[in-house]
């Protein structure tokens, strides 16, 4: 309705906000979380430190939002459903492996995990804003597989999600072995067929 | 060979060392990692701060040793083998759940995980001194199950260990759900029989 042509302050804020989030992700990939500073982010984003402190109380909270923004873009979509559960899960997990092996993503994720592990409030926020919706999408795919007869009807879907998606995250986080696409495929096959002899 | 009866300085050092490690664990359970200080540990252990700094460069490295000492006492033994794989795994995982729900252990473990996630050198140390030997014991139990015909012969034991022991650790670390003995049992049953319909 407005006919003003002057620059819109809220739009300018949004531009600055995006620049700050992008700079935070870029920088954490270069220097790591320990050396990441609000000053460095401000410089890289071309804003003043005060601008950052107005919106975020700490580098942890800033990085958390940056991570949510990044994850929100790429992963909010439903999991693929070609009718072949194993193939679909392998596709998704291989993409996850590629992401986790990307230094930019790796550093941001490690930083966020640290915050979460020590801060129950942030963990709740993470669960509600990111992990929860993602889990729901994973469970939807598994539910479809149950209907298609590819997944046992009496399997607890929470446990199933942990089985399929947990090991790749664990191996990355704790560096217990090489994080490869082959490992991701092995996890899917093993989770589906189980450990017992058939 | 020595006939000296004067106090043995190396024994006195060992006593101080143990007191410091115990105080660190006790204190981290009370105040959390963020508020844990070398000064506080020194006070609780009845030693000077210099004594601690002589042996450890940081609270992270001190807590890491404290954790290793604690874990080394209780868990270096082989996994139980009653001939019933599922029952044995459930017993072990239920004990793990109890441990992780103990505030003293919880705080120490979270602190150590933070250090590991951000420090590849410490991760390597952890893998060699704690996780590696523990994994070997788990794989030994699974290998025995393969010989007894309770585990498929072609299962990769690294992946099997991740399947059985990962989810409880994950749920604890990321607080994705209630950490109960029932969950532990469900994980074992699901890992063994797999997600596909039979």
Interface residues (C-beta under 8 A of the other chain):
Chain A: X32 X33 X34 X110 X113 X114 X116 X117 X118 X120 X123 X124 X127 X131 X135 X142 X149 X150 X151 X152 X153 X155 X156 X158 X159 X160 X162 X163 X164 X166 X167 X169 X170 X171 X173 X174 X175 X176 X177 X183 X186 X187 X190 X191 X192 X193 X194 X195 X196 X197 X198
Chain B: X32 X33 X34 X110 X113 X114 X116 X117 X118 X120 X123 X124 X127 X131 X135 X142 X149 X150 X151 X152 X153 X155 X156 X158 X159 X160 X162 X163 X164 X166 X167 X169 X170 X171 X173 X174 X175 X176 X177 X183 X186 X187 X190 X191 X192 X193 X194 X195 X196 X197 X198
